[in-house]
Amino acid sequence: MKTAAYAAIDNHSPLVPFTLERRDLGANDIHLEILYCGVCHSDIHQVKNEWGGTTYPIVPGHEIVGRVTQIGNEVQKFGIGDLVGIGCFVIAAEPATLV
């Protein structure tokens, strides 16, 4: 699944339009249309590699608000069309994970 994003190609360039390939939806996954996404100071540190270890290209952003567009066949907590919010951390043990 191709996804449009903005990415930093290196630690000196501005964010540029970027297309990434996502894996297929799994049985416990949900897919979102992202409506809003925050970029915080921690994201900027990571983009600029100020903490070391950044892998490029990097797509910064978290604290997402979106609408569910697809659900895996074992997902029960979310339905298509639900408006959802995701904070800084996504716990893999939850009933649904993002792809």
N, C-alpha and C positions, 0 to 999 in steps of 0.2 A: 504494500500500500504506500503510495507516494504521499508525502506530507510537505506542505510549504511551511517554511520557518525563516527566521533570521539567525545568522550564525557569524561568529568571529572566525576568520580563517587563520589568524595569528594574533599575537598579543599587541600589535600596533594598529591593526586595521579596524575600521568601523564595522558594525554589524551590516551584513549584506543579505539580500534574498538568497535562500538556500533550499534545496529540495532534498529530503532524506527518505530513505526506504524503511518502512515499519514492518515488523513481522505480522503474520496473519493473526487474526483474532482467535484467542484460545477459549476453551470452555468456560473459564472463570473470569474472563476479561470483559471490560466495557470499552467502547470507543466513544470519544467525545468530539463534538465540534467545539473548539475552544473559542469562547466569546471574549474573555478578558484574561490577561496573564500579567502578573507583577514581575518586575525586574528590580531587585534590591541591590544594596551595596555589596553584599556577599557575592552576587552574580558578577558584578563588575570586577571584584578582586579575582574571581576565577577566570574571567575573560582575559584579564591582563596578566594572568599567571603570577600574581603577586604572592601566592602561597606555594607556588611550585606544583608540578605534576599535572598541569592542564593538558588535556588531549584535544587537539584541533582537528577538524572544526568543532566548535562548541556552540550549542544552542542554549543561551541562558534563559532563565525564567522559571517561576513556580507560583504557587498561590493562584491556582487556575479556577475560573468559573466557566462552565460549559454546559452543553446540552447533550444528553446521551443519544447517539445515533445508531449504535449497534450493541447487542449484548450476546455474550456466549451462551450456549445452551444450558449451562448449569447456574447461571446468575439468577438470583431470586430477589436481591435487595434493591435492584435498580430496574427501571423500565425505559423503553425508548421514549424520548421526549422529556424525561426528567431533567430538571435543572440541578446541577451538582457543583459543589465547591471542594477543592482539594488544597490542603495546606502544604507546608514545607515537606512533610514526610508522608510517604505512602507505605503502609505496612503490608508486606506480601501475604501475611496470614489472614488478611481481610477476605470476605467472600468474593470481592472483585478487585482486579488490578487493572491498571491502565496500560494500553498499548499505543 
